[in-house]
Amino acid sequence: MKILMIAAANPPHIRGGGEISTKMRADTLAALGIELLVLAAAAVERDGLEGSVRVRRILSPNQPWNYAPSRSFLKKFIWHVRENWKPMARAVVARNIDEFGPDLVLKSPIGDP
């Protein structure tokens, strides 16, 4: 079985329990022998193994990345508008689904990254 897990962030970028539970879930699935790819937004693109889990870090389709230093009220408002509409993120996710060919796609339990 192949699973694509989509996460707003993945350790070492942590704002709360969502990122930690995403990592725990990914580690557990990998330990069960499931072919897993975690797709996570980041400030720098990178693709590779992190422990036994393949993690593909992509540039956040919604700039600036929410784990960057704080922004002005206007920039944060624009970020939230774009985050709720997500046209750029849909294209990135669709491309990764086509490329990886998962049997199942999971969205991480992170609320408002």
Rosetta constraint file for C-alpha pairs under 8 A:
AtomPair CA 1 CA 34 HARMONIC 5.71 0.50
AtomPair CA 1 CA 35 HARMONIC 6.25 0.50
AtomPair CA 1 CA 102 HARMONIC 7.67 0.50
AtomPair CA 1 CA 103 HARMONIC 6.26 0.50
AtomPair CA 2 CA 34 HARMONIC 6.18 0.50
AtomPair CA 2 CA 35 HARMONIC 4.73 0.50
AtomPair CA 2 CA 36 HARMONIC 5.81 0.50
AtomPair CA 2 CA 101 HARMONIC 7.50 0.50
AtomPair CA 2 CA 102 HARMONIC 4.74 0.50
AtomPair CA 2 CA 103 HARMONIC 5.27 0.50
AtomPair CA 2 CA 104 HARMONIC 6.68 0.50
AtomPair CA 3 CA 34 HARMONIC 7.23 0.50
AtomPair CA 3 CA 35 HARMONIC 6.32 0.50
AtomPair CA 3 CA 36 HARMONIC 4.90 0.50
AtomPair CA 3 CA 37 HARMONIC 6.49 0.50
AtomPair CA 3 CA 102 HARMONIC 5.10 0.50
AtomPair CA 3 CA 103 HARMONIC 5.95 0.50
AtomPair CA 3 CA 104 HARMONIC 4.93 0.50
AtomPair CA 3 CA 105 HARMONIC 5.76 0.50
AtomPair CA 3 CA 106 HARMONIC 7.29 0.50
AtomPair CA 4 CA 36 HARMONIC 5.90 0.50
AtomPair CA 4 CA 37 HARMONIC 4.96 0.50
AtomPair CA 4 CA 38 HARMONIC 5.95 0.50
AtomPair CA 4 CA 39 HARMONIC 7.15 0.50
AtomPair CA 4 CA 97 HARMONIC 7.48 0.50
AtomPair CA 4 CA 100 HARMONIC 7.72 0.50
AtomPair CA 4 CA 102 HARMONIC 5.81 0.50
AtomPair CA 4 CA 104 HARMONIC 6.42 0.50
AtomPair CA 4 CA 105 HARMONIC 4.80 0.50
AtomPair CA 4 CA 106 HARMONIC 6.21 0.50
AtomPair CA 5 CA 26 HARMONIC 7.84 0.50
AtomPair CA 5 CA 36 HARMONIC 7.33 0.50
AtomPair CA 5 CA 37 HARMONIC 6.16 0.50
AtomPair CA 5 CA 38 HARMONIC 4.67 0.50
AtomPair CA 5 CA 39 HARMONIC 6.07 0.50
AtomPair CA 5 CA 105 HARMONIC 5.83 0.50
AtomPair CA 5 CA 106 HARMONIC 4.63 0.50
AtomPair CA 5 CA 107 HARMONIC 5.79 0.50
AtomPair CA 5 CA 108 HARMONIC 6.72 0.50
AtomPair CA 6 CA 38 HARMONIC 5.91 0.50
AtomPair CA 6 CA 39 HARMONIC 4.85 0.50
AtomPair CA 6 CA 40 HARMONIC 6.12 0.50
AtomPair CA 6 CA 105 HARMONIC 7.40 0.50
AtomPair CA 6 CA 106 HARMONIC 6.06 0.50
AtomPair CA 6 CA 107 HARMONIC 4.75 0.50
AtomPair CA 6 CA 108 HARMONIC 5.84 0.50
AtomPair CA 7 CA 19 HARMONIC 7.84 0.50
AtomPair CA 7 CA 22 HARMONIC 7.35 0.50
AtomPair CA 7 CA 38 HARMONIC 7.00 0.50
AtomPair CA 7 CA 39 HARMONIC 6.02 0.50
AtomPair CA 7 CA 40 HARMONIC 4.77 0.50
AtomPair CA 7 CA 41 HARMONIC 7.11 0.50
AtomPair CA 7 CA 107 HARMONIC 6.20 0.50
AtomPair CA 7 CA 108 HARMONIC 4.92 0.50
AtomPair CA 7 CA 109 HARMONIC 7.93 0.50
AtomPair CA 7 CA 110 HARMONIC 7.19 0.50
AtomPair CA 8 CA 40 HARMONIC 5.45 0.50
AtomPair CA 8 CA 41 HARMONIC 5.48 0.50
AtomPair CA 8 CA 108 HARMONIC 7.40 0.50
AtomPair CA 8 CA 110 HARMONIC 6.74 0.50
AtomPair CA 8 CA 113 HARMONIC 6.10 0.50
AtomPair CA 9 CA 13 HARMONIC 6.15 0.50
AtomPair CA 9 CA 14 HARMONIC 7.31 0.50
AtomPair CA 9 CA 19 HARMONIC 6.23 0.50
AtomPair CA 9 CA 40 HARMONIC 5.14 0.50
AtomPair CA 9 CA 41 HARMONIC 5.59 0.50
AtomPair CA 9 CA 42 HARMONIC 6.83 0.50
AtomPair CA 9 CA 113 HARMONIC 7.58 0.50
AtomPair CA 10 CA 14 HARMONIC 6.96 0.50
AtomPair CA 10 CA 19 HARMONIC 5.33 0.50
AtomPair CA 10 CA 20 HARMONIC 7.63 0.50
AtomPair CA 10 CA 22 HARMONIC 7.10 0.50
AtomPair CA 10 CA 23 HARMONIC 6.74 0.50
AtomPair CA 10 CA 40 HARMONIC 6.19 0.50
AtomPair CA 11 CA 19 HARMONIC 6.27 0.50
AtomPair CA 11 CA 20 HARMONIC 6.99 0.50
AtomPair CA 11 CA 23 HARMONIC 7.04 0.50
AtomPair CA 13 CA 19 HARMONIC 7.54 0.50
AtomPair CA 13 CA 67 HARMONIC 7.31 0.50
AtomPair CA 14 CA 19 HARMONIC 5.73 0.50
AtomPair CA 14 CA 20 HARMONIC 7.28 0.50
AtomPair CA 15 CA 19 HARMONIC 7.23 0.50
AtomPair CA 16 CA 20 HARMONIC 7.26 0.50
AtomPair CA 17 CA 21 HARMONIC 6.05 0.50
AtomPair CA 18 CA 22 HARMONIC 6.07 0.50
AtomPair CA 18 CA 108 HARMONIC 7.23 0.50
AtomPair CA 18 CA 109 HARMONIC 5.55 0.50
AtomPair CA 18 CA 110 HARMONIC 4.67 0.50
AtomPair CA 18 CA 111 HARMONIC 7.65 0.50
AtomPair CA 19 CA 23 HARMONIC 6.33 0.50
AtomPair CA 19 CA 110 HARMONIC 6.80 0.50
AtomPair CA 20 CA 24 HARMONIC 6.23 0.50
AtomPair CA 21 CA 25 HARMONIC 5.98 0.50
AtomPair CA 21 CA 109 HARMONIC 7.83 0.50
AtomPair CA 22 CA 26 HARMONIC 6.11 0.50
AtomPair CA 22 CA 108 HARMONIC 5.94 0.50
AtomPair CA 22 CA 109 HARMONIC 7.22 0.50
AtomPair CA 23 CA 27 HARMONIC 6.06 0.50
AtomPair CA 24 CA 28 HARMONIC 6.14 0.50
AtomPair CA 25 CA 29 HARMONIC 6.18 0.50
AtomPair CA 26 CA 30 HARMONIC 6.12 0.50
AtomPair CA 26 CA 36 HARMONIC 7.42 0.50
AtomPair CA 26 CA 38 HARMONIC 7.52 0.50
AtomPair CA 26 CA 53 HARMONIC 6.77 0.50
AtomPair CA 27 CA 31 HARMONIC 6.11 0.50
AtomPair CA 27 CA 52 HARMONIC 7.07 0.50
AtomPair CA 27 CA 53 HARMONIC 6.53 0.50
AtomPair CA 28 CA 32 HARMONIC 6.37 0.50
AtomPair CA 29 CA 33 HARMONIC 6.73 0.50
AtomPair CA 29 CA 34 HARMONIC 5.65 0.50
AtomPair CA 29 CA 36 HARMONIC 7.34 0.50
AtomPair CA 30 CA 34 HARMONIC 5.21 0.50
AtomPair CA 30 CA 35 HARMONIC 6.62 0.50
AtomPair CA 30 CA 36 HARMONIC 6.43 0.50
AtomPair CA 30 CA 52 HARMONIC 6.49 0.50
AtomPair CA 30 CA 53 HARMONIC 6.21 0.50
AtomPair CA 31 CA 52 HARMONIC 7.78 0.50
AtomPair CA 36 CA 53 HARMONIC 6.67 0.50
AtomPair CA 36 CA 54 HARMONIC 6.56 0.50
AtomPair CA 37 CA 53 HARMONIC 7.00 0.50
AtomPair CA 37 CA 54 HARMONIC 5.16 0.50
AtomPair CA 37 CA 55 HARMONIC 5.77 0.50
AtomPair CA 37 CA 56 HARMONIC 7.03 0.50
AtomPair CA 38 CA 53 HARMONIC 7.53 0.50
AtomPair CA 38 CA 54 HARMONIC 6.33 0.50
AtomPair CA 38 CA 55 HARMONIC 4.67 0.50
AtomPair CA 38 CA 56 HARMONIC 6.05 0.50
AtomPair CA 39 CA 55 HARMONIC 6.10 0.50
AtomPair CA 39 CA 56 HARMONIC 4.98 0.50
AtomPair CA 39 CA 57 HARMONIC 6.03 0.50
AtomPair CA 39 CA 58 HARMONIC 7.25 0.50
AtomPair CA 40 CA 55 HARMONIC 7.30 0.50
AtomPair CA 40 CA 56 HARMONIC 6.32 0.50
AtomPair CA 40 CA 57 HARMONIC 4.93 0.50
AtomPair CA 40 CA 58 HARMONIC 6.24 0.50
AtomPair CA 41 CA 57 HARMONIC 5.56 0.50
AtomPair CA 41 CA 58 HARMONIC 5.02 0.50
AtomPair CA 41 CA 59 HARMONIC 5.63 0.50
AtomPair CA 41 CA 60 HARMONIC 4.69 0.50
AtomPair CA 41 CA 61 HARMONIC 7.69 0.50
AtomPair CA 41 CA 65 HARMONIC 7.66 0.50
AtomPair CA 42 CA 57 HARMONIC 5.64 0.50
AtomPair CA 42 CA 58 HARMONIC 5.71 0.50
AtomPair CA 42 CA 59 HARMONIC 5.25 0.50
AtomPair CA 42 CA 60 HARMONIC 5.67 0.50
AtomPair CA 42 CA 65 HARMONIC 6.82 0.50
AtomPair CA 43 CA 58 HARMONIC 7.68 0.50
AtomPair CA 43 CA 59 HARMONIC 5.60 0.50
AtomPair CA 43 CA 60 HARMONIC 6.68 0.50
AtomPair CA 43 CA 65 HARMONIC 6.33 0.50
AtomPair CA 43 CA 68 HARMONIC 7.77 0.50
AtomPair CA 44 CA 57 HARMONIC 7.08 0.50
AtomPair CA 44 CA 58 HARMONIC 6.81 0.50
AtomPair CA 44 CA 59 HARMONIC 5.89 0.50
AtomPair CA 45 CA 56 HARMONIC 7.56 0.50
AtomPair CA 45 CA 57 HARMONIC 5.08 0.50
AtomPair CA 45 CA 58 HARMONIC 4.64 0.50
AtomPair CA 45 CA 59 HARMONIC 5.60 0.50
AtomPair CA 46 CA 55 HARMONIC 7.98 0.50
AtomPair CA 46 CA 56 HARMONIC 5.90 0.50
AtomPair CA 46 CA 57 HARMONIC 4.99 0.50
AtomPair CA 46 CA 58 HARMONIC 6.76 0.50
AtomPair CA 47 CA 54 HARMONIC 7.32 0.50
AtomPair CA 47 CA 55 HARMONIC 5.81 0.50
AtomPair CA 47 CA 56 HARMONIC 4.21 0.50
AtomPair CA 47 CA 57 HARMONIC 5.98 0.50
AtomPair CA 48 CA 54 HARMONIC 5.46 0.50
AtomPair CA 48 CA 55 HARMONIC 5.65 0.50
AtomPair CA 48 CA 56 HARMONIC 6.48 0.50
AtomPair CA 49 CA 53 HARMONIC 5.44 0.50
AtomPair CA 49 CA 54 HARMONIC 4.33 0.50
AtomPair CA 49 CA 55 HARMONIC 6.06 0.50
AtomPair CA 50 CA 54 HARMONIC 6.13 0.50
AtomPair CA 50 CA 55 HARMONIC 6.50 0.50
AtomPair CA 59 CA 65 HARMONIC 7.87 0.50
AtomPair CA 60 CA 64 HARMONIC 7.39 0.50
AtomPair CA 60 CA 65 HARMONIC 5.45 0.50
AtomPair CA 61 CA 65 HARMONIC 7.99 0.50
AtomPair CA 61 CA 88 HARMONIC 5.56 0.50
AtomPair CA 61 CA 89 HARMONIC 5.37 0.50
AtomPair CA 61 CA 92 HARMONIC 7.79 0.50
AtomPair CA 62 CA 79 HARMONIC 6.72 0.50
AtomPair CA 62 CA 82 HARMONIC 6.54 0.50
AtomPair CA 62 CA 83 HARMONIC 6.41 0.50
AtomPair CA 62 CA 86 HARMONIC 7.70 0.50
AtomPair CA 62 CA 88 HARMONIC 7.43 0.50
AtomPair CA 62 CA 89 HARMONIC 7.53 0.50
AtomPair CA 63 CA 79 HARMONIC 7.18 0.50
AtomPair CA 64 CA 68 HARMONIC 6.87 0.50
AtomPair CA 64 CA 79 HARMONIC 7.48 0.50
AtomPair CA 66 CA 113 HARMONIC 6.15 0.50
AtomPair CA 67 CA 113 HARMONIC 7.67 0.50
AtomPair CA 71 CA 75 HARMONIC 6.00 0.50
AtomPair CA 71 CA 76 HARMONIC 6.02 0.50
AtomPair CA 72 CA 76 HARMONIC 6.13 0.50
AtomPair CA 73 CA 77 HARMONIC 6.08 0.50
AtomPair CA 74 CA 78 HARMONIC 6.23 0.50
AtomPair CA 75 CA 79 HARMONIC 6.07 0.50
AtomPair CA 76 CA 80 HARMONIC 6.28 0.50
AtomPair CA 77 CA 81 HARMONIC 6.38 0.50
AtomPair CA 78 CA 82 HARMONIC 6.24 0.50
AtomPair CA 79 CA 83 HARMONIC 5.94 0.50
AtomPair CA 80 CA 84 HARMONIC 6.12 0.50
AtomPair CA 81 CA 85 HARMONIC 6.43 0.50
AtomPair CA 82 CA 86 HARMONIC 5.76 0.50
AtomPair CA 82 CA 87 HARMONIC 7.99 0.50
AtomPair CA 86 CA 90 HARMONIC 6.23 0.50
AtomPair CA 87 CA 91 HARMONIC 6.74 0.50
AtomPair CA 88 CA 92 HARMONIC 6.56 0.50
AtomPair CA 89 CA 93 HARMONIC 6.10 0.50
AtomPair CA 90 CA 94 HARMONIC 5.97 0.50
AtomPair CA 91 CA 95 HARMONIC 6.15 0.50
AtomPair CA 92 CA 96 HARMONIC 6.34 0.50
AtomPair CA 93 CA 97 HARMONIC 6.11 0.50
AtomPair CA 94 CA 98 HARMONIC 6.20 0.50
AtomPair CA 95 CA 99 HARMONIC 6.14 0.50
AtomPair CA 96 CA 100 HARMONIC 5.86 0.50
AtomPair CA 96 CA 101 HARMONIC 7.96 0.50
AtomPair CA 97 CA 101 HARMONIC 5.44 0.50
AtomPair CA 97 CA 102 HARMONIC 6.46 0.50
